[in-house]
Amino acid sequence: MKKLNSLEIGICAILVLGVLGFVYASDISLTLGKKLIVEWLIIAILIFKLIKNKILKTYLLYCLIISLPITPMRYNQWSFLTLWTILLYTIYFVTVSENFNIKRINWILNTLCVVAFVNACWTVMQYFGVWHIVVPSMWHGGEGLYLEKGYEAMTPNLSGLLGKSNVAGVFYGITLVAFFRKDWWKCLPFVLFGVWQTNSYGGYVIALVSTLFYLVFKNRKLFIVLALLGVIGLGVFGYMYELDLGKIHRFGMWKLIITDYCELKPWLGWGLGQFQIASQSITRVFYEDLAGTGRWVHAHSSVIQVLFEQGRIGLIAISMYIGMIMFKVFRIFKMRGTILILTSMAVASICTMFGHWIMESYLAIVPLTIFGILARAVNEEEA
């Protein structure tokens, strides 16, 4: 009789624990403990059988380990919810990187352009107050404006169909360079208007970075002019508004998270999903006069959140994998045409990770698709 392989052993263990285990569970802690082990085994099987890249597999196994509580009573939904989200997006990325037809790249770029253009047109309608004509007036009060709380003067920020101005700004920033292609440039005024109306500083920066990266390889004279204008503009803005990064709530919060929390568990972090648990206390420490009025559900920065939950090991692993893809792209391809556009969008996506938590579906799916296509292009060239 042949010996059972790892998959068969795992399936048997899942059946025993998943069926018999719950029959004899006499208390809630025991039940949660058995449920945890079953889910842990299922995820381990998926990682071993679906993920081929060693760096990616090691990273996922590390996430699996740090998601496990020390005792069943410490089990919480956020750990496994975060783990399943990471695994789901990784499987999507791997599927794209192993199966996408490179000849269809323009279809993807055109799809992103259509979405961005439609959203920009919707923003124009919002600007002229015809929101209630297009959709039911119950949406956002029917005023045509999405009021983003937290801004000092309650500035009305137009987000189109995306529902949140920061998300719209990031999406515009990533997809902007796709409009530099033939025929699509005619839609640029609408998209630029959309970027402007979001009032999203992150969107402005991402759009500027992706454009500058594109121009480095396409038109260096224009790059120099635009870069100088950008530096002068930031300097004037900072001088006029006496800009102090330490007083901006995101920068202040990030500093607090790094110095008061990340430094306590620098290498392994606090565990997956634990920012959800700690966010209330973090918010109260930062907003002393607003204690209990609200909290951050995430760190508004993928880099900071990974450092908090996964420690330096997790951050290094992710950085190594993304760096490996980008290194191979620069080594194999000449920066021109479609590859230049995709690489510019990838650079914009990397910038997004510093100022936004991209593990939410509306922000994650675009960067994952872009990196997946680039990885597929690299794999085909290396084959």
C-alpha positions as CSV (number, residue, x, y, z in Angstrom):
1,M,0.0,0.0,0.0
2,K,1.3,3.4,-1.0
3,K,2.0,6.0,1.7
4,L,-0.4,8.9,2.0
5,N,1.0,12.2,0.6
6,S,0.7,15.5,2.4
7,L,-2.6,16.4,0.7
8,E,-4.2,13.1,1.7
9,I,-3.0,13.4,5.3
10,G,-4.3,16.9,5.5
11,I,-7.7,16.0,4.2
12,C,-8.0,13.1,6.7
13,A,-7.1,15.4,9.5
14,I,-9.6,18.0,8.4
15,L,-12.4,15.3,8.3
16,V,-11.6,14.0,11.7
17,L,-11.3,17.4,13.4
18,G,-14.1,19.0,11.3
19,V,-16.7,16.3,11.9
20,L,-15.9,14.4,15.1
21,G,-14.2,17.3,16.8
22,F,-17.3,19.5,17.1
23,V,-19.4,16.6,18.3
24,Y,-17.4,16.3,21.5
25,A,-16.8,20.0,22.0
26,S,-18.2,20.7,25.5
27,D,-17.5,24.4,25.7
28,I,-17.1,27.5,23.5
29,S,-13.3,27.7,23.9
30,L,-12.8,24.1,22.8
31,T,-15.1,24.6,19.9
32,L,-13.2,27.7,18.7
33,G,-9.9,25.9,19.2
34,K,-11.0,23.0,16.9
35,K,-12.5,25.4,14.4
36,L,-9.2,27.3,14.3
37,I,-7.1,24.1,13.7
38,V,-9.5,23.0,10.8
39,E,-9.2,26.4,9.1
40,W,-5.5,26.5,9.7
41,L,-5.1,23.1,7.9
42,I,-7.3,24.1,5.0
43,I,-5.3,27.3,4.4
44,A,-2.0,25.3,4.8
45,I,-3.2,22.9,2.0
46,L,-4.1,25.8,-0.3
47,I,-0.7,27.4,0.2
48,F,1.3,24.3,-0.4
49,K,-0.7,23.2,-3.5
50,L,-1.5,26.5,-5.2
51,I,1.5,28.8,-4.5
52,K,4.7,27.9,-6.4
53,N,6.9,30.9,-5.8
54,K,9.1,30.2,-2.8
55,I,9.1,33.8,-1.5
56,L,5.3,34.1,-1.8
57,K,4.8,30.6,-0.2
58,T,7.2,31.5,2.7
59,Y,5.4,34.8,3.3
60,L,1.9,33.1,3.4
61,L,3.1,30.4,5.8
62,Y,4.5,33.1,8.0
63,C,1.1,34.9,7.9
64,L,-0.5,31.6,8.8
65,I,1.7,31.1,11.8
66,I,1.3,34.7,13.2
67,S,-2.5,34.4,12.8
68,L,-2.6,31.6,15.4
69,P,-3.5,32.7,18.9
70,I,-1.6,31.3,21.9
71,T,-4.8,29.9,23.4
72,P,-8.3,29.2,22.0
73,M,-9.8,31.9,24.2
74,R,-7.8,34.5,22.3
75,Y,-9.4,33.5,19.0
76,N,-10.9,36.5,17.2
77,Q,-12.5,36.9,13.8
78,W,-10.1,39.6,12.6
79,S,-7.1,37.2,12.5
80,F,-8.6,34.7,10.1
81,L,-10.6,37.3,8.2
82,T,-7.3,39.1,7.4
83,L,-5.6,35.8,6.6
84,W,-8.4,34.7,4.3
85,T,-8.3,38.1,2.5
86,I,-4.5,37.9,2.0
87,L,-4.9,34.3,0.7
88,L,-7.8,35.2,-1.6
89,Y,-5.9,38.2,-3.2
90,T,-2.7,36.1,-3.5
91,I,-4.6,33.3,-5.4
92,Y,-6.1,36.0,-7.7
93,F,-2.7,37.4,-8.3
94,V,-1.2,34.0,-9.0
95,T,-4.0,33.1,-11.3
96,V,-3.4,36.3,-13.3
97,S,0.4,35.9,-13.3
98,E,0.1,32.3,-14.6
99,N,-2.8,32.4,-17.0
100,F,-3.2,35.9,-18.4
101,N,-2.9,36.3,-22.2
102,I,-0.3,39.1,-22.7
103,K,-1.8,40.0,-26.0
104,R,-4.9,41.2,-24.2
105,I,-3.1,43.9,-22.1
106,N,-4.8,46.7,-24.0
107,W,-8.2,45.2,-23.1
108,I,-7.3,45.6,-19.4
109,L,-6.0,49.2,-19.9
110,N,-9.1,50.1,-22.0
111,T,-11.3,48.7,-19.2
112,L,-9.6,50.8,-16.6
113,C,-9.8,53.9,-18.8
114,V,-13.5,53.4,-19.4
115,V,-14.2,53.1,-15.7
116,A,-12.1,56.2,-14.9
117,F,-13.7,58.2,-17.7
118,V,-17.3,57.2,-16.7
119,N,-16.5,58.1,-13.1
120,A,-15.0,61.5,-14.2
121,C,-18.1,62.2,-16.3
122,W,-20.3,61.4,-13.2
123,T,-18.1,63.8,-11.3
124,V,-18.8,66.6,-13.8
125,M,-22.6,65.9,-13.4
126,Q,-22.1,66.1,-9.6
127,Y,-20.3,69.4,-10.0
128,F,-23.2,70.9,-11.9
129,G,-25.7,69.6,-9.4
130,V,-27.5,67.1,-11.6
131,W,-26.9,64.1,-9.3
132,H,-30.6,63.8,-8.4
133,I,-31.6,63.6,-12.1
134,V,-29.3,60.6,-12.7
135,V,-29.8,58.5,-9.5
136,P,-32.4,58.4,-6.7
137,S,-32.2,61.4,-4.4
138,M,-31.6,59.2,-1.4
139,W,-28.0,58.6,-2.5
140,H,-25.8,60.8,-0.3
141,G,-28.7,63.1,0.4
142,G,-29.3,63.8,-3.3
143,E,-27.1,67.0,-3.1
144,G,-24.6,65.9,-5.7
145,L,-21.8,66.3,-3.2
146,Y,-20.0,63.7,-1.0
147,L,-19.0,65.5,2.1
148,E,-15.8,64.0,3.4
149,K,-15.8,64.3,7.2
150,G,-12.5,65.3,8.8
151,Y,-11.6,68.2,6.6
152,E,-11.3,71.5,8.5
153,A,-13.9,73.4,6.5
154,M,-16.0,70.4,5.4
155,T,-14.9,70.9,1.8
156,P,-17.2,69.2,-0.6
157,N,-15.2,66.5,-2.4
158,L,-16.7,64.9,-5.6
159,S,-16.0,61.2,-5.9
160,G,-18.2,60.2,-8.8
161,L,-19.5,56.6,-8.5
162,L,-16.7,55.5,-6.2
163,G,-18.3,56.9,-3.1
164,K,-15.2,58.1,-1.4
165,S,-12.9,60.9,-2.6
166,N,-9.6,59.3,-1.4
167,V,-10.4,56.1,-3.3
168,A,-11.3,58.1,-6.4
169,G,-8.1,60.1,-6.1
170,V,-6.0,57.0,-5.9
171,F,-7.8,55.2,-8.7
172,Y,-7.3,58.3,-11.0
173,G,-3.7,58.5,-9.9
174,I,-2.9,54.9,-10.9
175,T,-4.8,54.9,-14.2
176,L,-3.8,58.4,-15.4
177,V,-0.9,57.2,-17.6
178,A,-3.2,54.8,-19.4
179,F,-4.8,57.9,-21.0
180,F,-1.4,58.9,-22.5
181,R,-2.1,56.3,-25.3
182,K,-3.4,57.2,-28.8
183,D,-7.0,58.4,-28.8
184,W,-7.4,58.1,-25.1
185,W,-5.6,61.4,-24.5
186,K,-8.8,63.2,-25.6
187,C,-10.4,62.1,-22.3
188,L,-7.6,63.5,-20.2
189,P,-9.4,66.8,-19.4
190,F,-12.3,64.9,-17.8
191,V,-10.0,62.7,-15.8
192,L,-7.8,65.6,-14.6
193,F,-11.0,67.4,-13.6
194,G,-12.0,64.3,-11.6
195,V,-8.6,64.2,-9.9
196,W,-8.9,67.9,-9.0
197,Q,-12.4,67.6,-7.5
198,T,-11.4,64.7,-5.2
199,N,-9.3,67.1,-3.1
200,S,-7.2,64.1,-2.3
201,Y,-3.6,64.9,-1.7
202,G,-2.7,61.3,-2.0
203,G,-4.4,61.2,-5.4
204,Y,-2.4,64.3,-6.5
205,V,0.9,62.8,-5.4
206,I,0.3,59.4,-7.0
207,A,-0.8,61.0,-10.3
208,L,2.3,63.2,-10.3
209,V,4.7,60.3,-9.5
210,S,3.2,58.1,-12.2
211,T,3.4,60.9,-14.7
212,L,7.0,61.8,-13.8
213,F,8.1,58.2,-14.1
214,Y,6.5,57.9,-17.5
215,L,8.1,61.1,-18.7
216,V,11.6,60.0,-17.5
217,F,11.6,57.4,-20.3
218,K,9.3,59.2,-22.8
219,N,10.2,62.9,-22.7
220,R,13.0,63.9,-20.3
221,K,12.8,67.6,-21.0
222,L,9.1,67.7,-20.1
223,F,10.0,65.6,-17.1
224,I,12.4,68.2,-15.8
225,V,9.9,71.0,-16.3
226,L,7.1,69.1,-14.6
227,A,9.4,68.0,-11.7
228,L,10.6,71.6,-11.1
229,L,7.0,72.9,-11.2
230,G,6.0,70.1,-8.7
231,V,8.8,71.0,-6.3
232,I,8.0,74.7,-6.5
233,G,4.3,74.0,-6.1
234,L,4.9,71.9,-3.0
235,G,7.2,74.5,-1.5
236,V,4.7,77.4,-2.1
237,F,1.9,75.3,-0.7
238,G,4.0,74.4,2.4
239,Y,5.0,78.0,2.9
240,M,1.5,79.4,2.5
241,Y,-0.2,77.0,4.8
242,E,2.8,76.6,7.2
243,L,2.8,72.9,6.5
244,D,4.0,70.8,9.4
245,L,3.9,67.1,8.7
246,G,3.9,66.3,12.4
247,K,0.6,68.2,12.8
248,I,-1.2,66.4,9.9
249,H,-3.3,63.7,11.6
250,R,-2.1,60.8,9.4
251,F,1.5,61.5,9.9
252,G,1.0,62.1,13.6
253,M,-0.9,58.8,13.9
254,W,1.7,56.9,11.9
255,K,4.5,58.3,14.2
256,L,2.5,57.1,17.2
257,I,1.9,53.7,15.8
258,I,5.6,53.1,15.0
259,T,7.1,54.5,18.1
260,D,4.6,53.3,20.7
261,Y,3.4,50.0,19.2
262,C,5.6,48.7,16.4
263,E,8.8,49.1,18.5
264,L,7.4,46.8,21.2
265,K,7.2,43.9,18.7
266,P,9.4,44.9,15.9
267,W,10.1,41.6,14.1
268,L,7.0,39.5,14.4
269,G,4.4,42.2,14.9
270,W,1.2,42.0,16.9
271,G,-0.5,39.4,14.7
272,L,-2.9,39.5,11.7
273,G,-6.0,41.5,12.2
274,Q,-4.8,42.9,15.5
275,F,-4.9,46.5,14.4
276,Q,-8.7,46.2,14.5
277,I,-8.4,45.3,18.2
278,A,-5.9,48.0,19.1
279,S,-7.3,50.8,16.9
280,Q,-9.6,52.1,19.6
281,S,-6.8,52.6,22.2
282,I,-4.5,54.1,19.5
283,T,-7.2,56.6,18.5
284,R,-7.9,57.6,22.1
285,V,-4.2,58.2,22.7
286,F,-3.9,60.3,19.6
287,Y,-7.2,62.2,19.9
288,E,-7.2,62.8,23.6
289,D,-10.0,65.3,23.4
290,L,-12.0,63.1,21.1
291,A,-11.8,59.9,23.2
292,G,-14.5,57.3,22.2
293,T,-15.9,59.3,19.3
294,G,-14.4,57.0,16.6
295,R,-11.4,55.0,15.5
296,W,-9.3,54.0,12.5
297,V,-10.4,50.6,11.2
298,H,-7.0,50.4,9.5
299,A,-3.7,52.3,9.6
300,H,-4.4,54.2,6.3
301,S,-1.0,52.8,5.1
302,S,-0.2,49.3,3.9
303,V,3.4,49.8,5.0
304,I,2.5,50.8,8.6
305,Q,-0.2,48.2,8.9
306,V,2.0,45.4,7.7
307,L,4.7,46.6,10.1
308,F,2.2,46.6,13.0
309,E,0.6,43.2,12.3
310,Q,3.4,41.3,10.6
311,G,6.5,43.0,11.9
312,R,9.7,43.6,9.9
313,I,9.8,40.0,8.7
314,G,6.4,40.4,6.9
315,L,7.4,43.8,5.5
316,I,10.7,42.6,4.2
317,A,9.1,39.5,2.6
318,I,6.5,41.6,0.7
319,S,9.2,44.2,-0.3
320,M,11.4,41.4,-1.6
321,Y,8.7,39.9,-3.8
322,I,7.6,43.2,-5.3
323,G,11.2,44.3,-5.7
324,M,11.9,41.0,-7.5
325,I,9.1,41.6,-10.0
326,M,10.2,45.2,-10.6
327,F,13.9,44.3,-11.0
328,K,13.1,41.6,-13.6
329,V,10.8,44.1,-15.5
330,F,13.7,46.6,-15.7
331,R,16.2,43.9,-16.6
332,I,14.2,42.2,-19.3
333,F,12.2,45.0,-21.0
334,K,12.9,48.3,-22.5
335,M,10.7,51.0,-21.0
336,R,8.5,51.9,-23.9
337,G,5.0,51.3,-25.1
338,T,2.6,49.2,-23.1
339,I,5.3,48.0,-20.7
340,L,6.2,51.6,-19.8
341,I,2.5,52.3,-19.0
342,L,2.1,49.2,-16.9
343,T,5.4,49.9,-15.0
344,S,4.3,53.5,-14.4
345,M,1.0,52.2,-13.0
346,A,3.0,49.7,-10.8
347,V,5.1,52.5,-9.4
348,A,1.9,54.5,-8.7
349,S,0.6,51.4,-6.9
350,I,3.7,51.2,-4.8
351,C,3.2,54.8,-3.8
352,T,-0.4,54.0,-2.9
353,M,0.8,51.4,-0.3
354,F,2.5,54.1,1.7
355,G,-0.6,56.3,2.1
356,H,-3.5,53.8,1.9
357,W,-4.5,50.4,3.1
358,I,-4.9,48.5,-0.2
359,M,-6.1,45.2,1.3
360,E,-9.7,46.5,0.7
361,S,-11.2,45.2,-2.5
362,Y,-11.8,48.6,-4.1
363,L,-8.1,49.5,-3.8
364,A,-6.4,46.1,-4.0
365,I,-7.8,44.7,-7.2
366,V,-6.2,47.3,-9.6
367,P,-2.6,47.0,-8.2
368,L,-2.9,43.2,-8.0
369,T,-4.0,43.0,-11.6
370,I,-1.2,45.3,-12.8
371,F,1.5,43.3,-10.9
372,G,0.0,40.1,-12.0
373,I,0.2,41.1,-15.7
374,L,3.8,42.3,-15.2
375,A,4.7,39.0,-13.5
376,R,3.1,37.1,-16.4
377,A,5.1,39.1,-19.0
378,V,8.3,38.3,-17.0
379,N,7.4,34.6,-16.8
380,E,6.8,34.4,-20.6
381,E,10.1,36.1,-21.4
382,E,12.0,33.9,-19.0
383,A,10.4,30.7,-20.3
